[in-house]
């Protein structure tokens, strides 16, 4: 495919996924993991810089973010609200 067709295809695909998220409340697999893991790591880094134990809090923050993301993903799967 040439570049213009591929760009148009990606734009249409993103438009459809946005409609499914906003209009129907459907989410992709891994959507919440991608949100909560970096958030947990950011909180862990902040706490690690405050308490001068950066590595421990970063790992703990990543684990907590992963756990929260996993719980939200399971809740969404039970509601059958995933794409």
Short mmCIF file of the C-alpha atoms (twelve columns), coordinates in Angstrom:
data_MODEL
# 
_entry.id   MODEL 
# 
loop_
_atom_site.group_PDB 
_atom_site.id 
_atom_site.type_symbol 
_atom_site.label_atom_id 
_atom_site.label_alt_id 
_atom_site.label_comp_id 
_atom_site.label_asym_id 
_atom_site.label_seq_id 
_atom_site.Cartn_x 
_atom_site.Cartn_y 
_atom_site.Cartn_z 
_atom_site.pdbx_PDB_model_num 
ATOM 1  C CA . UNK A 1  0.000   0.000  0.000  1 
ATOM 2  C CA . UNK A 2  1.164   3.475  -0.572 1 
ATOM 3  C CA . UNK A 3  1.477   5.952  2.259  1 
ATOM 4  C CA . UNK A 4  -1.782  7.856  1.629  1 
ATOM 5  C CA . UNK A 5  -3.958  4.726  1.632  1 
ATOM 6  C CA . UNK A 6  -2.298  3.439  4.798  1 
ATOM 7  C CA . UNK A 7  -2.764  6.805  6.526  1 
ATOM 8  C CA . UNK A 8  -6.442  6.910  5.529  1 
ATOM 9  C CA . UNK A 9  -6.904  3.335  6.768  1 
ATOM 10 C CA . UNK A 10 -5.317  4.112  10.155 1 
ATOM 11 C CA . UNK A 11 -7.448  7.241  10.520 1 
ATOM 12 C CA . UNK A 12 -10.639 5.268  9.780  1 
ATOM 13 C CA . UNK A 13 -9.595  2.510  12.202 1 
ATOM 14 C CA . UNK A 14 -8.906  4.981  15.006 1 
ATOM 15 C CA . UNK A 15 -12.211 6.706  14.295 1 
ATOM 16 C CA . UNK A 16 -14.088 3.416  14.633 1 
ATOM 17 C CA . UNK A 17 -12.286 2.497  17.864 1 
ATOM 18 C CA . UNK A 18 -13.007 5.945  19.298 1 
ATOM 19 C CA . UNK A 19 -16.688 5.495  18.453 1 
ATOM 20 C CA . UNK A 20 -16.762 2.096  20.182 1 
ATOM 21 C CA . UNK A 21 -15.098 3.544  23.305 1 
ATOM 22 C CA . UNK A 22 -17.212 6.669  23.597 1 
ATOM 23 C CA . UNK A 23 -20.504 5.536  22.120 1 
ATOM 24 C CA . UNK A 24 -20.718 1.975  23.417 1 
ATOM 25 C CA . UNK A 25 -18.292 1.845  26.358 1 
ATOM 26 C CA . UNK A 26 -16.118 -0.853 24.772 1 
ATOM 27 C CA . UNK A 27 -12.368 -0.980 25.409 1 
ATOM 28 C CA . UNK A 28 -9.424  -2.845 23.900 1 
ATOM 29 C CA . UNK A 29 -7.675  -5.597 25.810 1 
ATOM 30 C CA . UNK A 30 -4.839  -4.011 27.783 1 
ATOM 31 C CA . UNK A 31 -6.322  -0.499 27.705 1 
ATOM 32 C CA . UNK A 32 -6.352  -0.061 31.457 1 
ATOM 33 C CA . UNK A 33 -3.005  -1.803 31.933 1 
ATOM 34 C CA . UNK A 34 -1.477  0.827  29.679 1 
ATOM 35 C CA . UNK A 35 -2.921  3.537  31.911 1 
ATOM 36 C CA . UNK A 36 -2.348  2.219  35.421 1 
ATOM 37 C CA . UNK A 37 1.127   0.654  35.128 1 
ATOM 38 C CA . UNK A 38 2.854   3.926  34.083 1 
ATOM 39 C CA . UNK A 39 0.781   5.792  36.668 1 
ATOM 40 C CA . UNK A 40 1.907   3.370  39.391 1 
ATOM 41 C CA . UNK A 41 5.533   3.673  38.289 1 
ATOM 42 C CA . UNK A 42 5.293   7.472  38.321 1 
ATOM 43 C CA . UNK A 43 3.877   7.428  41.844 1 
ATOM 44 C CA . UNK A 44 6.580   4.940  42.888 1 
ATOM 45 C CA . UNK A 45 9.345   7.131  41.454 1 
ATOM 46 C CA . UNK A 46 7.939   10.157 43.262 1 
ATOM 47 C CA . UNK A 47 7.785   8.303  46.572 1 
ATOM 48 C CA . UNK A 48 11.245  6.865  45.942 1 
ATOM 49 C CA . UNK A 49 12.736  10.306 45.373 1 
ATOM 50 C CA . UNK A 50 11.119  11.587 48.544 1 
ATOM 51 C CA . UNK A 51 12.307  8.645  50.673 1 
ATOM 52 C CA . UNK A 52 15.630  8.118  48.824 1 
ATOM 53 C CA . UNK A 53 14.826  4.490  47.993 1 
ATOM 54 C CA . UNK A 54 14.102  4.964  44.310 1 
ATOM 55 C CA . UNK A 55 14.412  1.362  43.091 1 
ATOM 56 C CA . UNK A 56 12.215  -0.202 45.761 1 
ATOM 57 C CA . UNK A 57 9.372   2.264  45.366 1 
ATOM 58 C CA . UNK A 58 9.560   2.170  41.558 1 
ATOM 59 C CA . UNK A 59 9.191   -1.608 41.534 1 
ATOM 60 C CA . UNK A 60 6.431   -1.461 44.143 1 
ATOM 61 C CA . UNK A 61 4.635   1.279  42.181 1 
ATOM 62 C CA . UNK A 62 4.817   -0.778 38.998 1 
ATOM 63 C CA . UNK A 63 3.436   -3.804 40.832 1 
ATOM 64 C CA . UNK A 64 0.584   -1.798 42.368 1 
ATOM 65 C CA . UNK A 65 -0.207  -0.234 38.978 1 
ATOM 66 C CA . UNK A 66 -0.195  -3.681 37.382 1 
ATOM 67 C CA . UNK A 67 -2.539  -4.985 40.084 1 
ATOM 68 C CA . UNK A 68 -4.976  -2.091 39.670 1 
ATOM 69 C CA . UNK A 69 -4.884  -2.463 35.878 1 
ATOM 70 C CA . UNK A 70 -5.502  -6.187 36.183 1 
ATOM 71 C CA . UNK A 71 -8.475  -5.664 38.510 1 
ATOM 72 C CA . UNK A 72 -10.050 -3.086 36.199 1 
ATOM 73 C CA . UNK A 73 -9.433  -5.321 33.154 1 
ATOM 74 C CA . UNK A 74 -11.135 -8.253 34.884 1 
ATOM 75 C CA . UNK A 75 -14.090 -6.064 35.837 1 
ATOM 76 C CA . UNK A 76 -14.448 -4.918 32.218 1 
ATOM 77 C CA . UNK A 77 -14.222 -8.517 30.981 1 
ATOM 78 C CA . UNK A 78 -16.997 -9.547 33.372 1 
ATOM 79 C CA . UNK A 79 -19.187 -6.746 32.020 1 
ATOM 80 C CA . UNK A 80 -18.313 -7.951 28.494 1 
ATOM 81 C CA . UNK A 81 -17.351 -4.433 27.518 1 
ATOM 82 C CA . UNK A 82 -14.258 -5.173 25.510 1 
ATOM 83 C CA . UNK A 83 -13.497 -5.154 21.839 1 
# 
